[in-house]
Amino acid sequence: MSVIIIGWLVDEYNRLKRILPEYEKNLVLLPKGSLSIRKIGNNEYVYLKRRENRKIKSEYIGSVSSQKYFDLKSKIIKRNFLKKEIREIKNQIADLNFVIEGLKRKEKQRECRRKVKNS
């Protein structure tokens, strides 16, 4: 029974190990930083703020109604989602590794007991 469970866990472990590099590759392609909106008079303008060499850089994007703002906003939302997913995948990999190793040790102990019992 535990051999089947170990097999399922190993399959999930391998699946997560396969998709992690793809998620990380996609993360690198997305812009870093956060959007900041400044109100000047009756107009609102968007800036992308990010860290570069320990300094905060601010890049003008356009007005809040510009297509560039909406595109950038969706990319930043996607980046934040990917960061959260990558963190969760890494935690799941660590948890699965812990469980798999524990089950393998337990299975080896059972095998040793069977061999001693059958001797």
C-alpha positions in Angstrom: 0.0 0.0 0.0 2.7 2.5 1.0 4.6 1.7 -2.3 1.6 3.0 -4.2 1.4 6.1 -2.1 5.1 6.7 -2.5 4.7 6.4 -6.2 2.0 9.0 -6.3 4.0 11.3 -4.1 7.1 10.8 -6.3 5.1 11.6 -9.4 3.8 14.8 -7.9 7.3 15.7 -6.7 8.7 15.2 -10.2 5.9 17.2 -11.8 6.6 20.1 -9.5 10.3 19.9 -10.2 9.5 20.0 -13.9 7.3 23.0 -13.8 9.3 25.1 -11.4 12.0 26.2 -13.9 9.3 27.2 -16.4 7.6 29.4 -13.8 10.9 30.9 -12.8 11.8 31.6 -16.5 8.4 33.3 -17.0 8.9 35.4 -13.9 12.2 36.8 -15.2 10.4 38.1 -18.3 7.9 40.2 -16.4 8.6 43.7 -15.1 9.7 44.2 -11.5 8.3 46.9 -9.2 5.0 48.3 -8.4 2.7 51.0 -9.8 2.3 54.3 -8.2 -0.4 56.8 -9.2 0.1 60.5 -8.6 -2.6 63.1 -8.9 -1.5 66.4 -10.4 -4.3 68.8 -10.7 -7.3 67.0 -12.1 -5.2 64.3 -13.8 -3.8 61.1 -12.6 -0.4 59.8 -13.8 1.2 56.4 -13.4 4.8 55.6 -12.5 6.6 52.3 -12.2 8.7 52.2 -9.1 11.4 49.5 -8.6 14.8 49.0 -6.9 18.0 49.2 -8.9 21.3 49.0 -7.0 19.7 49.8 -3.7 18.0 52.9 -5.1 14.3 53.4 -5.9 13.9 54.3 -9.6 10.7 55.8 -10.8 9.7 55.5 -14.5 6.8 57.5 -16.0 4.2 55.3 -17.7 1.4 57.6 -18.7 -2.1 58.5 -17.6 -4.3 56.0 -15.8 -6.4 55.7 -18.9 -3.4 54.7 -21.2 -3.2 51.2 -22.7 0.5 51.0 -21.5 -0.8 51.3 -17.9 -3.3 48.5 -18.3 -0.8 46.2 -20.0 1.8 46.9 -17.3 -0.7 46.4 -14.5 -1.7 43.0 -15.8 2.0 42.0 -16.1 2.7 43.0 -12.6 -0.3 41.1 -11.3 0.9 38.1 -13.2 4.4 38.5 -11.8 3.0 38.7 -8.2 0.9 35.6 -8.9 4.0 33.7 -10.2 6.1 34.7 -7.2 3.4 33.4 -4.9 3.1 30.2 -6.9 6.9 29.6 -7.0 7.1 30.0 -3.3 4.2 27.5 -2.8 5.8 25.0 -5.2 9.1 25.2 -3.4 7.3 24.6 -0.1 5.4 21.7 -1.6 8.6 20.2 -3.0 10.3 20.4 0.4 7.2 18.8 2.1 6.9 16.0 -0.4 10.6 15.3 -0.2 10.3 15.0 3.6 7.3 12.7 3.4 8.8 10.5 0.7 12.1 10.1 2.5 10.2 9.2 5.7 8.0 6.7 3.9 11.0 5.1 2.2 12.8 4.7 5.6 9.7 3.2 7.0 9.4 0.8 4.1 13.1 -0.2 4.5 12.4 -0.9 8.2 9.5 -3.1 7.3 11.6 -5.0 4.8 14.3 -5.6 7.4 11.7 -6.8 9.9 10.3 -9.2 7.3 13.7 -10.6 6.5 14.5 -11.1 10.2 11.1 -12.7 10.7 11.5 -15.0 7.8 15.0 -16.1 8.7 
